[in-house]
Amino acid sequence: MSPLLHLRPPSTTWRQIELGVFIVLLVMIGLRVWFQPPSALELLTFREEFQVVLVEHPLGRSELATTTGHDQLELDLLHGFAQELGTRIRVTRVETAAEAHRRLREQRVDLAAGFLVDPEEPAIERGPEILSIQQVLVFWNDNARSSVLPRITDLPVGARLGFTAQSPLPEHLRLHLAHASNPDEATVDTEDNGETAPSDPGAFGPVGLAPGEPPVELVPKGTAEALRQALESGEIDYALMNSLEFGRLRRLHPELRMAYEFEDGASVAWLFPSGFDRSLIDAAERYIQRLRDNRELEQMLDRYLGHLEIHDLVDALTFARRVENRLDRYRHLFERAGEEYGLDWRFIAAVAYQESHWDAGAISPTGVRGLMMLTQNTAAGLGIQDRTDPEASVDGGTRYLLDLRERLPERIPEPDRTWMTLAAYNVGLGHLFDARRLAEANGDDPDRWLDVMQWLPRLAESEWHEQTRYGYARGWEPVVYVQNIRSYYDKLIQRFPDSNDPLPPPPAPYRRVPLTL
């Protein structure tokens, strides 16, 4: 036997060496993780699941944009972010911002969303801003203890003020409460010009003018709807909410009135748990900035929120009266047309309200008539002999809407396709095509309603309509028309929320029409 074979150490010695090397490697890996832990983005990638908590919020929900498969603005955004990260997403829905904050503090989720504002807690970090909002104090008109406030310092002593975790107290209100509680230690700008006080305004809890005597009783609530109910019942005198919440609630409750609007706005933002690096936050900010740069965010905000700031108090009161006095007379006709053609009856009703205020005998100065205000030529083409016949008008108007939609290029996505259909119903398909051609010729997207609605009003200007095939048109009218119908449709959805039963398949010519336009 060769003596070289005797130079190899015993197998047990090799095992000891291998074990030692393995231990050294483990120690090195452990030290690296200890001194350089993986980033938040790396942890998410390793887990292969993006964990999100979403506050259910009526502002983020819209049946006007359900063609994406997502029923909320931020849910749409979150799915896009998960797709960009290349990971699946798991969404947990909760009812209040307080619950979302708790999950962030416990580091149980990667992100919280749902019209949230920064609570300014050490355990929570603010991410990208989605949109800016104004905060307002509102009251119920029948409450004798409440009124319009010229200045925040006019807030009456002893008033009960409701708020939610989604609308924390604005800085100026906190300073006023601090000053009312400790006038020797805090100052407040009584001219409401945004100056700051040197003292810490303290927590959100009640603050007293004297021991045991609060200047304002702060009443926490879970949601804006809970605030509205508390105002109506007289449980509270004022409520703090954002202007979008106020606008949406007042559409069905005209008794809600604005008492005061704060100059300093707030930002709806995504929130993240602290204790990690900023890699995930930075990725979210890059994603939102990209959407903002290419106007996708603007388009999504319009789809979900563009109808909320339409109509004043007089219109809200008129609509409420018409719902009570006229809608029942024709609702069965809207429902029948909806079932036959695969549309939401509330959408058809919204179009009819915009056209005639649900007045079957309505007639315009230009000669259009009936619930759906059909022209004589359009009615003849639809086989309608009497335009004032409610059943014939609703059926014909619905068929005409669907016919216009079919004549638009198939590449136009929803809901832009529906908005352009409505514009064509109002101004004519030829003028709509003129506006689309002008948009395309000037570098805008002819398939995006946000762009086309900018060009429609220019059809009234000779500089532009002389370049078109169909010439002059009162192009501002279809823009207002579309926004009005979106607003009325949303009001009807709020008023009749139980109209979501699945509809039968529409007849062959209309099978490409979504069940909810």
Protein Blocks (a to p, Z undefined) as FASTA:
>chain_A
ZZklmmpccfklmmmmmmmmmmmmmmmmmmmmmmmccdfklmmmmnopacddddddfklp
cfklmmnopabfklmmmmmmmmmnopacdddddfbfklmmmmmmnopafbdcehiacehi
akbccdddfbdcdddddddfklmkbccdfbfklpcghiacdddfklccdfklmmmmmmmm
mmmlpccdfkonopacfbdebjfbdcdfbghiafbdcdddfbfklmmmmmmnomambdcd
dfklmmmmmmmmmmbccfbdcfbdcdddddddehiafklmmmmmmmmmmmmmnommmmmm
mmmmmmmmgcifklmmmmmmmmmmmmmmmmmmmmmmmmmnopafklmmmmmmmmnoopak
bccfkopacjkopafklmmmnopablmlmklmmmmmmmmmmmmmmmpcfklccfklmmmm
mmmmmnopklmmmmmmmmmmnopafkbmklmmmmmmmmmpmklmmmpmnlpadfklmmmm
mmmmmmmmmmmmmmmmmlmbccddddfklmmpcfbZZ
